[in-house]
Amino acid sequence: MREESIRFQAEIRQKIVEARQIVDIYKPLIDAYIVDFYRLNHWKSLPPSWIRCFASIPIQQLPELLSFECRQKETTVWPLTVLALRSLFRRLVHTRSREATQTHQTNPNCVYQQHAALFQKSVKLKKRHEIELFALDCSNELLGGSSSRTLVDIGAGQGNLARTLAYGFGFRLCCLEQNESFVRVARQKDAELWRRLAKIDPTLHDTVIHPVHLHEKVNLEAIDPVAFVQLLRDALNFEKEQQPDSDLQFGLIGLHPCGDLAPSLLRLFLACPECHFVKLVCCCYMKLSGVGIVAKDYGFPLSEFGRKTNLSLSYEAREIACHAIEQYREKLGADYHELKIHAYRAAIECIIVRMRPDLQHAGLKSGIRATDVSFAEYCERAVTGLGIVVPSDETHSYETRDNLDRWEEVVKFYTLRLMFAPLVETIVLYDRLLFLLEKGANARIDVLFDPYLSPRNHVITAVKR
């Protein structure tokens, strides 16, 4: 087993090294802001062979670039460097696709299975999908041998996941949330769901353990495992319900913890002997702190290997890794004219920088569909709140018209940049996986969600040996 772990770590390290080399080579493309496309002439920064190829490739063929796991049905002749990259991606990138045969074991007597509609009330489709599969995955962890029926959710929000796990799957939940209003809402929603469930099935009174919601900010930058575990014991009335000297064992969970919260939860898992397993679906990589910050423990890289080799990713690279690649791929193959909005944004950036250089990369009003408005109408609506008015002679100038005529180049450039997103995300995920393996944990990465519904769809699970 030890030799197998050593070989696996070596394989992960090698993949990180190769992926990093690719990111370094194509850093100018990966780090390019699409809003600067016209202003900095990004199109001319591409390799000459790419410019010749993509100048004539129709947008409808671009989805192939964002799906490199299988090329059997492709007919496009890409530049050799693009073909080489896609071959490397197939070997280095952790898959984003769920296996067609992937299923979760379910118990027909499970409260959630019997009353799913009650749990899904007022929960959006994306969140419903995530909560159900995450809860089933936690339940399967028990079937796989874990003895931890107590789960701790730090940053639990309004408790949608906690309610499903507690009332639907019989877990004991302790939720810590620093937003007091979220805690109040969570308790109200708990009470409402419980009233409905108890009315339908009064026998649940004998089996259900209600979630505990605490308004609490945990100092994850200076973890005190003893104090943290005592906090949990007090919140769960552990001494009253168990033998005073019995051990509290729990699992640490997180459904899309943002930025540095995910690495902090991994450290907490390792620091607490009472924490048996951790299960996280992570997001917001661009908010990770990096090497050079004052705090001792930063968010990336985590692994000893990553730190020794000065592994780093730019903000722009980590930001592109959070994009919804499957949704964009679908737009490319369908109503791609919606994507003209990228060209609108890049064209207005040229105008804004000329008028007000201090507003470069300013946040503009979003949610405007390019297929619904002209560029002049877009400009009028987009700058709402910035205190400026875009003159008509700017929106109708020869330069602006010429830029907008090249709008397909913007979409093609953005697609090429997005092609690297799964590789960058893999570097972040593998650094976390390697960190856990280095510390002696059994760890794995699984694809849990449908990537179209939930783009951040990988779950990291670690169990102490």
N, C-alpha and C positions, 0 to 999 in steps of 0.2 A: 504493500500500500504506500509506503514511504517513497519507494522508487517511482511508482506511478505518479505521485504528487510532484516529485522533482521533475519528471519528464514533462508533465502538464505545465508547470510553471515556466520551464524553458521554452515551451512552445508559445505560451502567451507573451513572454518577453520578446521572442523573435518577431512575432506579429506586430507588437507595439513598435519595435525598431523599424520594421519595413514600412508600416503605416506612417510613422513620423517622417521618414525620408520622403515619401510621396507628398505629404502635407508641406514640407519645407520647399520642395521643388516648385509646387504650384501655389505657394503662399500669395503671390500677387493676385491671382484669380480668386482664391478663397477669401482673401481679406478685402476684396473690392466691394465697396458699397454701390448697390445698384442705382441709388439716387445720384451718384456722380458719373453715371454712364456717359452722358454727353459732355459734361464739363471737363472730365479728365480723359475723354476719348478711349474708354475701356475696350472698345472693339479692336482697336489697333494694337492693344497689348497682347492679344491672343497670338499663338504661333501662326506663321503664314499658312501652313497647311490646313490649320483649323479654319482660318478666315475663308480660304478658297472653298472648303467643303461646306461650311455652314451658311455661306452666302446663298447657296442654291438649294439647300435642304429645306423642304417644307416643314412647317411647325408640327404638322400631324405625325411626322416621323420621330419627333424628339422624345416621346414617351419611352422609346427603347433605351435611351440613355439612363433613365431612372429605374431600370429593371434589369440588373445584370446577373441575376441568378440563373437565367436560362436564355440561350440565344438561338434555339432551334428554329424559331419561326421568323427570325430577322432577315431582311433583304438589303438593308442599307449598308453601303461600303463606307465605313468610317476611316478617318486617318489612322495610320498604324499606331501612333502614340495613344489615341483614344482606345483602340482595340487592346493595346497592352495594359492600359489602366484598368479597363473593365475585367480583363483576365485576372489582374492582381486583386481587384475588389472582390471577385468571386471567392478568392482564397483567403483574403484577410478580413473581410467585413462579416460581423456576426449577423446571421440571417434576421430579417424582420418579418418573415412569413411564418404563420402558424401552420403546423402540420395538419393536413386534411383529416387525418385520423385522430387528432388530438381531442381527447375527451377528459372530463373530470368525473370522478366517481361521485354519485349522489345517493343520498339516503331518502327513500320515498316518505319516510316519517319525519324528515326535516321540516321544521316549521316554515322556513323560507320557501321550500318547494310547494308546500300546501297553500301558502297565502302570499305568493309573490306579488300580487297586485297591490296589496297593502304596503309593502316595502317600497314599491316603485312609484307610489303616489307622489306627484310633484317633483320627481327626479328626472332630469333630462336624459335623453337616450344615451349619450356618451358616458355620463356618470353612472347610469344604470348598468351599462355593459361592464364598466370597470369594477364597480362594487361587487356585482354578482360573481365575476370570474376571480377577483381577488379573494373574496370570501370562500369560494370553492377551493381555491389553492391553499388557503390556510387550513381548511378542513382536511384536505388531502395530506397536509403535513402531519396531522394527527394520525391518519391512517398509515403514514410512512414510518411511524415509530416515535414521533415527538410526544412528550408527556405534558406539554405546556398548554393547558386550557385557558390560562390567563394571558391576555394580550394587552400591551401598552401602546397607545397611539399618541405620539407627541405632535402637536399641531393638528388636532383632530377636527378643527373647524366646527361645523354645525352638527357633526356626529352621524352623518348618513351611513358611513361605513360601519361605525361602531354599533348602530342599531341593528344593521343586518347581521353582524357577527354575534351580537349578544342575543337578541330575540329570535333571529332566524337560524343560527347555527349553534347556540348554546355555549358560546365562549363567555368568560368573565372579562369585562373591558374596563380599563382605567384610561381615561382620556385627559390629556393635559393640553390646555389651550390658553394662550396669553391674551386673546381678545375676549374681554368679558361679555360683550354682546353675543358673540358666537356661543359661549357657554350657556347663556340664558335661553337662546333659541334651541340649542341642543336638548336641554332639559324639557322644554315645552313640547318639542317634537317626540321625545321619548314617551312622555305622558300620553300624548295623543295616540301614538301607535299602540302603546300598551293597552289603553282602554279598548281599542278596536279588537286587538288580539284576544284579550281576556274575555270579551263578550262572546266571541265566536267559540273559544275553547277554554272554559274555566279551569281545566286540568293544568294549564300552563302555570298557574300560581305555585305549583309544587316544584317546578323545574327551572323556571327562568331566574336568572340573576341580572338585575338591572345594571346598565352601564353607569359608571361613576365619572362625572365630568368635573374637572377641577380648573379653576381660573389660576393658572400657574405658569410662570416663565422659568424654564429649566436652564441653568447656566451650562450650556454644552461646550463652552470654551475652556472651562475649568471643571471637569467632571469629578464629582465626589460620589463614587459608587455606593458607599455606605449610606450617605444621606439620601441618595435617590431611592434606594431600596426601602429605606425606612419610610419615606414619603408614600411609597406604594403600599406598604404594609398598613400604614395608618388609614390611607384612603379606602382600602378594601376591607378594613376591620379584620385583618388577617389573624391577629392574636385571639380575637373572640371566636372566630369560626374554626380555627385550626389549633393544633397543639402549639403552645408558645415557642417551643424550640424547633418546630418543623420549618423546613426550607420553603421560601417562596420561589417558585420557578415561573418564568414568564417568557413570552416572545415579544419582540419589538417589531412593530409594523409601521409602514408609511406608504400611503398612496399619493404619489407625486409630491414628496417633500421638495421644497424649492432650494436651489443653490447650495449653500454650505450646510443646510440642515441634514441632507443625506449623508455626507461624510461624517458629521458629528454623531449621527445615529449609529453608524458603523463603529465608531470609536466607543460609544456607550455600550454597545453589544459586547465588545471585546473586554471592556473594563469591568463589567458586572458579572461575577461568577453565577449569579442567579438567572441571568438572561441566557436561555437555551438556544434560541434561534432569532434571526432577523430576516425580515422580508420587505424589500423596498422596490417600488417602481418610481424612478427618479425623473426629474425634469429641470428646466431652467439652468442649463450648464453655463450660460453666459454670466450668471450671477455668482459663479464660484470665485472665491479669492485664490490668489496664486502666490508663487514664490516672490518674496520681497516685501510682503505685508508685515506689520508689526507683530501680529499674533503668532504664537508658536505653531499652532496647528492650522494650516490652511486647507482649502477644499480640493486643490489640484496642483500637483499630483499627490496621491495618497501613498502609493507603494514606495518601499525603500528603493526598488530598482528605478522608479520614475524620478525620485529625488536625486539619486546618485548620478543619473544620466541627464539631469536638468531638463526633464521632459516638460514641454510647455505648449500651450495652444493660445492663440490670440483671442481677444474678445469676439472678433468677427467670426472666427472659425467655430467657437463654441456657440455663437448665436445661430449660425446657419445649421448647426447640428440639431437644433430644436424645431426645424421647420417640418411642415406636414408634407412629406415628399410624395406619398401615395395620392393625396388629394390634388396636388399640383400636377402629377402625372395624368390624372383623369381629366383635368381641365385642358391640358395640352392636346389630348386626343378628342376632345368634344368641342365645347364652345370657347375656343382659345382666344376669341376677341376680347373676352373679359380681362385677359392678361395685359391688354394695352394700358391698363392702369399703371404698370411699372414705367412705361414711357411717359405718361402724364406726370408722374412724380418726378422723374429725372429731368423732364423739360422745365417744370416749374422751379426746380432747384437752381437751374442756370439763371433764371430770372430773379429769384429771391437773393442769390449770392451777389448779383450785380446791384440790386437795390439796397440790401441790408446784409452785408457780410457777417454780421454778428448773429444772424438767424440761420447760418449754415447748418444743415441736418436737423432743423427744427421739426418738432412733431406737428404734423398737419392732421386735419380732420380725416378720419378713416371711414370706411364703409361706403364710399362712393363708387358706383359701378361705371366703368368707362363706357359700357354699352348703353348707358342711360343718359349720358351728358356729353356735351361738346367739351373741348379743352378749355374754352373760355368759361363755361359754366363750372367746370371742375376747379379752375383757379379761384373763382369767386367763393365757392363753398369751402375749399380746402384750407384757405388762410384764415378762416373764422377764428377769432381769438388771438391772432398774432398782431393785430393792430396795423395791418398794412392792406393796401388795395393794389392788385396787379393791374397796371394800365392796359388798355385795349391794344395800344400799339405794340406792346410786348407779346401779348397772346397771339397776335396776328402777324408778327414780324417774319421776315424771310428765314431767319435762323430757326425760329420756333417751328415754322412749317416744315423746314428741312429735317429737323430733329424728329418730329412726329411721323414723317414719311418713313423713317427708319425704325419704326416701333418694333418690328419683328426681330431686329438685331438685339434689342433689349431683352426680349423674351428668350432668345437663343443663348445669350450671355448668361442670363440668370439660371437657365436650365443647366448649363455647363458648370456653373458654380455649385448648384444644388447637387450635382452628381457626386460631389465629395462629402456631402453631409453624413451619410451612413458611416463612412470611414472615420470621420472625426468623432462621431458618437461612439464608435467601437473603441477608439483609443481611451476615452473617458471610462467606458464600462470595463474594459480590460484592466485599466489601472486599478479600479476598485476591486475587481476580482482577484488580481494579483496581491493586493494589499491584504485581503482576507486569507488567502492561501499562505502568504508569508507568515502570518500570525498563527498558523496551525489550524484554521477552521476548514471544514468541508464547505465549499462554496460552488455555486453554479449560476449561470444566467439562462433563463428560459424566456421564450416569447409567449406572453400571456394574453395580450389583447389583439383584436383585429386592428392592424396598423392604419386602416382608413378611418375607423371610428376614433381611435386613440393613438396618435402618432408616437408618443413615448410609451412603447408597449413591452419593454423588457423588464423582467422582474429578477432582482438579485436576491438569492436566498443563501443564507449561511447557517450552519449548525456547528456547535462546538463538539469536538471529538471527545 
